[in-house]
Amino acid sequence: MLASYEGRAALYQVLDMAGVYQTSFCGEETHKTAFREGRRDVGLRLIAELVDVAPNSVTTIMQEAALRHATEKQELEFNDDLE
């Protein structure tokens, strides 16, 4: 998966869904906090495995995701200008 752009994009989606870069806290709703923290733990374990296999992989995954998001934002702005 790390060898292809598409594979790295898929790994980013998993990390994003796991919420590794978000807080798990949900105020008074402790069951939601626990659920989110469990999901986040899976993502953190994936990051640890990725770093073990290819130390720069997470950096590459995040840089490519940032570039994708910037490109998507530019495309949306361009399409808005056409309307």
Secondary structure, 3 states (H helix, E strand, C coil): CCCCHHHHHHHHHHHHHHCCCCCCCCCCCHHHHHHHHHHHHHHHHHHHHHHHHCCCHHHHHHHHHHHHHHHHHHHHHHHHHHC
